[in-house]
C-alpha cells in the first residue's frame, strides 16, 4: 500500500512544503520505502511509497509527465497495466519505468476520465493538470483503496487517511454527530460521511474534478 495526499489553496495563497510534509508524515506507515513532494504556487501533491513492481527511483512519486504538465500521486495496483501499456506504446507513448504508475499517468493523459473504465484493479489517485489548473481525484469501483477529501476555508484537501487532511492547519477538527450515529448503528460508514465535519469519503467508483 502507498499513501497519497495534497491540497489546493483556492484563495491562491502559496502552498508551503512544510504543510505538505506534515501531511505525508501522518501517513508514513503506508509507504516506508520513500516519500515525494511537489509544490508549485498554490498547489501541493505528496506521496508515501511502498515499492512493489519497479523498485528503482524511476517509480518515485509524485510522477510527472514528459512535458511536465501533469503530476500524479497514485496508490494501488492495476492488474492489466501491461495490456494498457502496449496500447499506449502503439499510440506513440514511451516509458521511463516498468511501473503501473506511469501507465496510469499516460492513460489519463490520453483518455481522460474514460481511462478509469480501463483499469482492472484497485486504486485511488490524484492528477494535477498544470495547464488547465484542475485536479482529478478518483477511486476504484469497489472502494478497496481509501480516499478522503475536504473543502473548507478556501482550501481543498485530499488524502488516503483523514489524519493527513487534519494535519493541514486550515482544516477544522469538529466531530460530526450524524457520522458518529451512522458508525455506531452500522459499525461502518455507508454514506460519504466520516467522524469529522467537512471531511468526506469519495464513494467507490467515483471521480471528482476540482478547478483552481
Backbone as CSV, one residue per row, in Angstrom:
resi,resn,N_x,N_y,N_z,CA_x,CA_y,CA_z,C_x,C_y,C_z
1,UNK,0.841,-1.179,0.000,0.000,0.000,0.000,0.877,1.230,0.000
2,UNK,0.382,2.299,-0.584,1.048,3.597,-0.595,0.093,4.617,0.020
3,UNK,0.542,5.841,0.102,-0.315,6.896,0.618,-0.232,8.128,-0.255
4,UNK,-1.378,8.731,-0.526,-1.398,9.958,-1.314,-2.057,11.059,-0.493
5,UNK,-1.644,12.286,-0.745,-2.250,13.426,-0.068,-1.865,14.701,-0.798
6,UNK,-2.546,15.788,-0.473,-2.235,17.062,-1.101,-3.325,18.080,-0.852
7,UNK,-3.117,19.278,-1.396,-4.110,20.327,-1.202,-3.954,21.425,-2.246
8,UNK,-5.045,22.182,-2.413,-5.054,23.372,-3.259,-5.554,24.529,-2.408
9,UNK,-4.792,25.612,-2.344,-5.270,26.837,-1.706,-6.107,27.593,-2.734
10,UNK,-7.419,27.538,-2.579,-8.320,28.131,-3.562,-8.332,29.649,-3.504
11,UNK,-7.760,30.221,-2.435,-7.623,31.678,-2.357,-6.311,32.138,-2.987
12,UNK,-5.603,31.222,-3.634,-4.367,31.476,-4.374,-3.175,31.792,-3.488
13,UNK,-3.286,31.573,-2.188,-2.116,31.720,-1.330,-1.115,30.614,-1.644
14,UNK,0.153,30.926,-1.473,1.197,29.955,-1.792,1.091,28.723,-0.894
15,UNK,1.288,27.566,-1.491,1.321,26.318,-0.722,2.705,26.158,-0.109
16,UNK,2.743,25.651,1.116,4.012,25.502,1.824,4.431,24.038,1.898
17,UNK,5.692,23.805,1.591,6.231,22.451,1.652,6.126,21.879,3.064
18,UNK,6.316,22.711,4.068,6.262,22.231,5.448,4.899,21.646,5.784
19,UNK,3.827,22.261,5.258,2.479,21.738,5.480,2.305,20.397,4.796
20,UNK,2.758,20.311,3.554,2.650,19.052,2.812,3.467,17.957,3.492
21,UNK,4.639,18.314,3.993,5.488,17.339,4.673,4.796,16.790,5.919
22,UNK,4.096,17.643,6.656,3.345,17.181,7.832,2.254,16.202,7.436
23,UNK,1.637,16.453,6.278,0.555,15.594,5.799,1.090,14.229,5.366
24,UNK,2.221,14.211,4.668,2.774,12.916,4.254,3.367,12.165,5.447
25,UNK,3.902,12.896,6.420,4.430,12.243,7.621,3.331,11.509,8.379
26,UNK,2.119,12.055,8.321,0.998,11.447,9.045,0.626,10.078,8.499
27,UNK,1.000,9.808,7.248,0.681,8.513,6.637,1.956,7.773,6.229
28,UNK,3.040,8.029,6.965,4.327,7.407,6.646,4.262,5.890,6.708
29,UNK,3.390,5.363,7.573,3.271,3.903,7.712,2.746,3.241,6.446
30,UNK,2.092,4.022,5.579,1.564,3.464,4.339,2.651,3.296,3.277
31,UNK,3.746,4.027,3.440,4.802,3.973,2.437,6.170,4.140,3.057
32,UNK,6.727,3.073,3.599,8.023,3.168,4.290,9.226,3.250,3.363
33,UNK,9.015,3.056,2.052,10.154,2.993,1.128,10.562,4.345,0.552
34,UNK,9.802,5.379,0.844,10.173,6.686,0.307,9.030,7.668,0.362
35,UNK,9.367,8.930,0.153,8.362,9.980,0.121,8.685,10.950,-0.994
36,UNK,7.658,11.631,-1.474,7.854,12.611,-2.527,6.941,13.793,-2.331
37,UNK,7.416,14.977,-2.738,6.643,16.196,-2.577,6.774,17.057,-3.824
38,UNK,5.670,17.602,-4.262,5.670,18.537,-5.394,4.827,19.742,-4.988
39,UNK,5.431,20.922,-5.041,4.743,22.154,-4.657,4.995,23.207,-5.728
40,UNK,3.931,23.833,-6.177,4.055,24.915,-7.150,2.897,25.889,-6.962
41,UNK,3.232,27.126,-6.690,2.242,28.181,-6.460,1.288,27.770,-5.336
42,UNK,0.018,27.568,-5.643,-0.976,27.281,-4.599,-1.343,25.799,-4.496
43,UNK,-0.558,24.928,-5.129,-0.889,23.507,-5.196,0.241,22.670,-4.600
44,UNK,-0.141,21.632,-3.856,0.845,20.721,-3.258,0.344,19.289,-3.392
45,UNK,1.206,18.406,-3.890,0.878,16.997,-4.070,1.966,16.163,-3.398
46,UNK,1.548,15.203,-2.553,2.518,14.397,-1.833,2.266,12.913,-1.970
47,UNK,3.271,12.130,-1.594,3.170,10.681,-1.742,4.085,9.968,-0.758
48,UNK,3.607,8.851,-0.234,4.439,7.915,0.521,4.456,6.608,-0.246
49,UNK,5.643,6.059,-0.501,5.785,4.937,-1.425,6.098,3.619,-0.739
50,UNK,5.375,2.593,-1.174,5.716,1.204,-0.895,6.064,0.577,-2.234
51,UNK,7.329,0.261,-2.451,7.792,-0.241,-3.749,7.383,-1.695,-3.926
52,UNK,6.741,-1.989,-5.077,6.307,-3.355,-5.342,6.739,-3.814,-6.743
53,UNK,6.283,-3.101,-7.778,6.534,-3.567,-9.146,7.921,-3.153,-9.630
54,UNK,8.214,-1.874,-9.582,9.512,-1.353,-10.007,10.158,-0.725,-8.777
55,UNK,11.239,-1.318,-8.295,11.855,-0.868,-7.043,12.816,0.294,-7.253
56,UNK,13.047,0.688,-8.502,14.009,1.743,-8.795,13.412,3.120,-8.532
57,UNK,14.281,4.127,-8.587,13.841,5.508,-8.378,12.959,6.011,-9.515
58,UNK,12.931,5.270,-10.631,12.084,5.667,-11.761,10.605,5.615,-11.396
59,UNK,10.282,4.884,-10.326,8.894,4.783,-9.899,8.508,5.768,-8.816
60,UNK,9.400,6.693,-8.496,9.098,7.664,-7.450,7.908,8.540,-7.813
61,UNK,7.202,8.933,-6.794,6.048,9.821,-6.964,6.158,10.993,-5.990
62,UNK,5.407,12.075,-6.292,4.532,12.291,-7.437,5.298,12.177,-8.762
63,UNK,4.640,11.547,-9.726,5.252,11.311,-11.027,4.810,12.381,-12.011
64,UNK,5.785,12.911,-12.746,5.499,13.964,-13.716,5.544,13.414,-15.137
65,UNK,4.699,13.940,-15.996,4.696,13.543,-17.396,5.935,14.084,-18.094
66,UNK,6.217,13.580,-19.278,7.391,14.013,-20.023,7.410,15.518,-20.227
67,UNK,6.248,16.095,-20.513,6.177,17.534,-20.777,5.981,18.361,-19.515
68,UNK,6.005,17.693,-18.347,5.887,18.362,-17.042,4.505,18.981,-16.795
69,UNK,3.546,18.678,-17.651,2.218,19.283,-17.495,1.403,18.593,-16.406
70,UNK,1.552,17.287,-16.285,0.705,16.504,-15.378,1.526,15.963,-14.211
71,UNK,0.907,15.985,-13.028,1.528,15.480,-11.808,0.584,14.447,-11.207
72,UNK,1.081,13.222,-10.959,0.240,12.139,-10.458,0.751,11.606,-9.130
73,UNK,-0.183,11.447,-8.197,0.069,10.683,-6.977,-0.961,9.565,-6.958
74,UNK,-0.473,8.335,-6.863,-1.324,7.169,-7.098,-1.029,6.077,-6.078
75,UNK,-2.076,5.435,-5.617,-1.973,4.309,-4.694,-2.793,3.168,-5.257
76,UNK,-2.159,2.015,-5.467,-2.950,0.898,-5.955,-2.159,-0.081,-6.787
77,UNK,-2.911,-0.903,-7.483,-2.326,-1.884,-8.392,-3.313,-2.148,-9.520
78,UNK,-2.855,-1.945,-10.749,-3.671,-2.180,-11.935,-3.200,-3.493,-12.559
79,UNK,-4.062,-4.501,-12.523,-3.651,-5.846,-12.935,-3.438,-5.973,-14.442
80,UNK,-4.119,-5.137,-15.220,-3.981,-5.208,-16.676,-3.117,-4.073,-17.227
81,UNK,-2.189,-3.564,-16.409,-1.411,-2.413,-16.855,-0.504,-2.734,-18.041
82,UNK,-0.067,-3.974,-18.163,0.806,-4.318,-19.283,0.054,-4.236,-20.613
83,UNK,-1.196,-4.653,-20.611,-2.002,-4.564,-21.831,-2.265,-3.100,-22.196
84,UNK,-2.564,-2.276,-21.189,-2.805,-0.853,-21.446,-1.519,-0.184,-21.931
85,UNK,-0.400,-0.598,-21.365,0.891,-0.050,-21.773,1.158,-0.320,-23.256
86,UNK,0.855,-1.543,-23.707,1.045,-1.871,-25.119,0.189,-0.981,-26.011
87,UNK,-1.052,-0.760,-25.611,-1.937,0.119,-26.390,-1.372,1.537,-26.452
88,UNK,-0.830,2.015,-25.355,-0.258,3.365,-25.322,1.009,3.449,-26.170
89,UNK,1.799,2.402,-26.157,3.011,2.391,-26.984,2.663,2.439,-28.462
90,UNK,1.580,1.789,-28.843,1.130,1.837,-30.238,0.698,3.242,-30.633
91,UNK,0.295,4.024,-29.637,-0.112,5.406,-29.880,1.059,6.377,-29.813
92,UNK,2.255,5.842,-29.566,3.450,6.677,-29.574,4.024,7.037,-28.219
93,UNK,3.444,6.523,-27.149,3.957,6.826,-25.814,5.202,5.989,-25.525
94,UNK,6.146,6.598,-24.848,7.331,5.874,-24.377,7.346,5.904,-22.854
95,UNK,8.106,4.995,-22.254,8.081,4.824,-20.806,9.479,4.823,-20.227
96,UNK,9.597,5.423,-19.054,10.881,5.513,-18.357,11.011,4.466,-17.255
97,UNK,9.908,3.797,-16.929,9.919,2.832,-15.827,9.096,1.611,-16.210
98,UNK,9.078,0.636,-15.317,8.242,-0.548,-15.507,7.031,-0.531,-14.577
99,UNK,6.693,0.619,-14.049,5.616,0.736,-13.067,4.244,0.819,-13.720
100,UNK,3.233,0.405,-12.953,1.869,0.663,-13.402,1.513,2.128,-13.197
101,UNK,2.249,2.826,-12.336,2.001,4.256,-12.110,2.141,5.043,-13.401
102,UNK,3.196,4.780,-14.138,3.425,5.515,-15.384,2.370,5.169,-16.431
103,UNK,1.879,3.943,-16.398,0.785,3.558,-17.298,-0.482,4.316,-16.932
104,UNK,-0.775,4.410,-15.639,-1.946,5.171,-15.185,-1.825,6.628,-15.622
105,UNK,-0.652,7.213,-15.429,-0.419,8.606,-15.808,-0.687,8.834,-17.290
106,UNK,-0.069,8.025,-18.150,-0.221,8.221,-19.591,-1.624,7.879,-20.081
107,UNK,-2.263,6.908,-19.445,-3.637,6.570,-19.830,-4.575,7.741,-19.530
108,UNK,-4.382,8.384,-18.392,-5.216,9.539,-18.049,-4.947,10.714,-18.982
109,UNK,-3.701,10.855,-19.409,-3.367,11.905,-20.367,-4.057,11.633,-21.708
110,UNK,-4.030,10.385,-22.138,-4.585,10.024,-23.443,-6.107,10.026,-23.467
111,UNK,-6.733,9.436,-22.453,-8.178,9.215,-22.499,-8.975,9.978,-21.442
112,UNK,-8.305,10.735,-20.601,-9.025,11.475,-19.571,-9.728,10.540,-18.600
113,UNK,-10.893,10.965,-18.127,-11.627,10.160,-17.146,-12.047,8.804,-17.708
114,UNK,-12.169,8.678,-19.026,-12.535,7.387,-19.627,-11.492,6.308,-19.328
115,UNK,-10.266,6.725,-19.035,-9.224,5.755,-18.710,-9.570,4.980,-17.448
116,UNK,-10.327,5.586,-16.561,-10.691,4.910,-15.314,-11.486,3.639,-15.578
117,UNK,-12.219,3.620,-16.675,-13.008,2.446,-17.036,-12.130,1.295,-17.520
118,UNK,-10.902,1.604,-17.914,-9.988,0.578,-18.424,-9.219,-0.120,-17.310
119,UNK,-9.151,0.516,-16.148,-8.302,-0.002,-15.074,-8.967,-1.168,-14.357
120,UNK,-8.357,-2.323,-14.460,-8.808,-3.508,-13.737,-7.916,-3.648,-12.509
121,UNK,-8.427,-3.194,-11.384,-7.596,-3.245,-10.193,-8.143,-2.381,-9.083
122,UNK,-7.275,-2.033,-8.160,-7.653,-1.220,-7.008,-6.782,0.031,-7.012
123,UNK,-7.414,1.175,-6.743,-6.639,2.408,-6.828,-7.369,3.588,-6.184
124,UNK,-6.568,4.537,-5.760,-7.022,5.901,-5.512,-5.932,6.789,-6.099
125,UNK,-6.311,7.918,-6.654,-5.328,8.729,-7.358,-5.715,10.202,-7.358
126,UNK,-4.706,11.014,-7.605,-4.898,12.453,-7.782,-4.007,12.908,-8.924
127,UNK,-4.591,13.577,-9.911,-3.857,14.050,-11.088,-4.050,15.549,-11.240
128,UNK,-2.950,16.287,-11.198,-2.997,17.734,-11.369,-2.593,18.095,-12.793
129,UNK,-3.412,18.921,-13.445,-3.150,19.423,-14.790,-2.700,20.874,-14.667
130,UNK,-1.417,21.135,-14.898,-0.867,22.469,-14.706,-1.422,23.476,-15.712
131,UNK,-1.762,23.012,-16.908,-2.256,23.923,-17.938,-3.698,24.336,-17.670
132,UNK,-4.560,23.362,-17.418,-5.971,23.664,-17.160,-6.229,24.035,-15.707
133,UNK,-5.241,23.792,-14.856,-5.334,24.094,-13.427,-6.548,23.415,-12.790
134,UNK,-6.616,22.117,-12.998,-7.652,21.346,-12.305,-7.062,20.056,-11.745
135,UNK,-7.741,19.561,-10.731,-7.306,18.353,-10.039,-8.355,17.274,-10.198
136,UNK,-7.951,16.109,-10.650,-8.829,14.943,-10.746,-8.483,13.993,-9.613
137,UNK,-9.500,13.618,-8.824,-9.303,12.550,-7.841,-10.286,11.442,-8.188
138,UNK,-9.879,10.197,-7.941,-10.720,9.059,-8.328,-10.427,7.872,-7.433
139,UNK,-11.405,6.952,-7.399,-11.306,5.768,-6.549,-11.861,4.555,-7.281
140,UNK,-11.318,3.388,-7.014,-11.718,2.174,-7.723,-13.171,1.778,-7.430
141,UNK,-13.705,0.894,-8.263,-15.123,0.543,-8.224,-15.576,-0.030,-6.887
142,UNK,-14.716,-0.814,-6.246,-15.099,-1.475,-5.001,-14.646,-0.718,-3.754
143,UNK,-13.950,0.370,-3.968,-13.509,1.160,-2.829,-12.460,0.468,-1.988
144,UNK,-11.628,-0.347,-2.627,-10.592,-1.068,-1.889,-9.556,-0.085,-1.338
145,UNK,-9.184,0.875,-2.163,-8.234,1.893,-1.731,-8.993,3.128,-1.240
146,UNK,-8.691,3.596,-0.039,-9.445,4.715,0.538,-9.039,6.060,-0.044
147,UNK,-9.978,6.999,-0.012,-9.673,8.370,-0.419,-10.667,9.319,0.249
148,UNK,-10.134,10.239,1.034,-10.932,11.230,1.752,-10.649,12.608,1.169
149,UNK,-11.608,13.512,1.340,-11.395,14.877,0.856,-12.135,15.863,1.742
150,UNK,-11.722,17.126,1.663,-12.355,18.189,2.433,-12.264,19.496,1.662
151,UNK,-13.360,20.228,1.660,-13.403,21.551,1.026,-13.948,22.535,2.050
152,UNK,-13.068,23.307,2.646,-13.471,24.294,3.645,-12.387,25.355,3.773
153,UNK,-12.806,26.548,4.187,-11.865,27.651,4.431,-10.945,27.921,3.239
154,UNK,-11.533,27.945,2.035,-10.788,28.245,0.813,-9.642,27.280,0.545
155,UNK,-9.847,26.021,0.939,-8.840,25.017,0.660,-9.523,23.704,0.295
156,UNK,-8.916,22.967,-0.618,-9.364,21.614,-0.932,-8.229,20.675,-0.585
157,UNK,-8.509,19.703,0.287,-7.509,18.724,0.719,-7.977,17.321,0.362
158,UNK,-7.027,16.440,0.161,-7.364,15.029,-0.040,-6.292,14.179,0.624
159,UNK,-6.628,12.922,0.887,-5.644,12.030,1.489,-6.151,10.612,1.592
160,UNK,-5.216,9.670,1.673,-5.568,8.271,1.858,-6.164,8.022,3.239
161,UNK,-5.854,8.905,4.183,-6.402,8.801,5.528,-6.791,10.196,6.018
162,UNK,-7.760,10.232,6.932,-8.214,11.508,7.469,-7.100,12.229,8.209
163,UNK,-6.219,11.484,8.841,-5.163,12.100,9.650,-4.253,12.983,8.806
164,UNK,-4.088,12.660,7.529,-3.285,13.504,6.650,-3.975,14.844,6.428
165,UNK,-5.268,14.808,6.176,-6.035,16.034,5.960,-6.033,16.901,7.215
166,UNK,-6.168,16.269,8.371,-6.227,17.010,9.631,-4.907,17.684,9.979
167,UNK,-3.822,17.310,9.320,-2.542,17.965,9.554,-2.453,19.328,8.876
168,UNK,-3.397,19.611,7.978,-3.412,20.939,7.361,-4.057,21.916,8.338
169,UNK,-3.385,23.000,8.703,-3.890,23.902,9.740,-5.200,24.602,9.387
170,UNK,-5.577,24.605,8.108,-6.827,25.245,7.713,-8.046,24.348,7.895
171,UNK,-7.808,23.093,8.180,-8.904,22.147,8.347,-9.323,22.085,9.808
172,UNK,-10.623,22.277,10.046,-11.145,22.256,11.409,-11.372,20.819,11.878
173,UNK,-11.110,20.598,13.147,-11.293,19.280,13.756,-12.562,19.325,14.606
174,UNK,-13.722,19.085,13.944,-15.017,19.139,14.614,-15.743,17.818,14.404
175,UNK,-16.181,17.208,15.481,-16.875,15.928,15.401,-18.201,16.072,14.676
176,UNK,-18.502,15.116,13.804,-19.776,15.084,13.072,-20.715,14.128,13.803
177,UNK,-21.735,14.676,14.448,-22.649,13.862,15.241,-23.385,12.836,14.378
178,UNK,-23.796,13.256,13.173,-24.504,12.336,12.278,-23.584,11.195,11.848
179,UNK,-22.309,11.520,11.661,-21.353,10.485,11.292,-21.153,9.475,12.408
180,UNK,-21.130,9.957,13.647,-20.986,9.057,14.791,-22.186,8.118,14.884
181,UNK,-23.388,8.666,14.702,-24.599,7.844,14.766,-24.574,6.769,13.679
182,UNK,-24.166,7.153,12.476,-24.110,6.192,11.375,-23.114,5.083,11.689
183,UNK,-21.967,5.450,12.232,-20.949,4.441,12.522,-21.400,3.500,13.641
184,UNK,-21.971,4.051,14.695,-22.421,3.212,15.807,-23.606,2.328,15.420
185,UNK,-24.393,2.777,14.456,-25.545,1.999,14.009,-25.128,0.821,13.139
186,UNK,-24.211,1.084,12.199,-23.859,0.060,11.209,-22.442,-0.503,11.387
187,UNK,-21.682,0.031,12.352,-20.292,-0.355,12.536,-19.471,-0.092,11.275
188,UNK,-19.946,0.878,10.507,-19.266,1.241,9.261,-19.907,2.513,8.738
189,UNK,-19.313,3.092,7.696,-19.911,4.241,7.030,-20.487,3.776,5.695
190,UNK,-21.782,3.960,5.529,-22.456,3.561,4.293,-22.667,4.743,3.356
191,UNK,-22.435,5.947,3.856,-22.550,7.152,3.042,-21.164,7.759,2.886
192,UNK,-21.116,9.028,2.496,-19.832,9.709,2.343,-19.337,10.314,3.650
193,UNK,-20.091,10.161,4.726,-19.745,10.794,5.995,-18.532,10.148,6.658
194,UNK,-17.904,10.925,7.573,-16.847,10.429,8.441,-17.140,10.939,9.851
195,UNK,-16.199,10.765,10.753,-16.386,11.247,12.119,-16.151,12.749,12.254
196,UNK,-15.674,13.391,11.179,-15.357,14.813,11.242,-16.194,15.609,10.247
197,UNK,-16.718,16.726,10.718,-17.455,17.624,9.838,-16.532,18.150,8.744
198,UNK,-17.031,18.146,7.526,-16.269,18.714,6.421,-15.258,17.777,5.797
199,UNK,-15.113,16.578,6.342,-14.255,15.566,5.717,-15.146,14.426,5.249
200,UNK,-15.127,14.158,3.959,-15.985,13.138,3.369,-15.152,12.051,2.706
201,UNK,-15.800,10.916,2.453,-15.192,9.820,1.716,-15.632,9.906,0.259
202,UNK,-14.687,9.824,-0.653,-15.071,9.699,-2.059,-15.635,8.297,-2.241
203,UNK,-16.886,8.192,-2.649,-17.538,6.893,-2.724,-16.939,6.035,-3.845
204,UNK,-16.970,4.712,-3.684,-16.345,3.813,-4.668,-16.862,4.032,-6.090
205,UNK,-15.944,3.920,-7.034,-16.308,4.035,-8.434,-16.581,5.437,-8.899
206,UNK,-16.212,6.424,-8.114,-16.497,7.812,-8.476,-15.205,8.614,-8.669
207,UNK,-15.354,9.700,-9.392,-14.252,10.656,-9.562,-14.791,12.060,-9.387
208,UNK,-13.905,12.967,-9.112,-14.275,14.359,-8.896,-13.193,15.239,-9.524
209,UNK,-13.611,16.357,-10.098,-12.638,17.289,-10.685,-12.818,18.646,-10.020
210,UNK,-11.712,19.200,-9.544,-11.727,20.471,-8.839,-10.956,21.488,-9.651
211,UNK,-11.565,22.619,-9.953,-10.906,23.685,-10.696,-10.314,24.687,-9.739
212,UNK,-9.048,25.031,-9.972,-8.382,26.022,-9.130,-8.342,27.388,-9.799
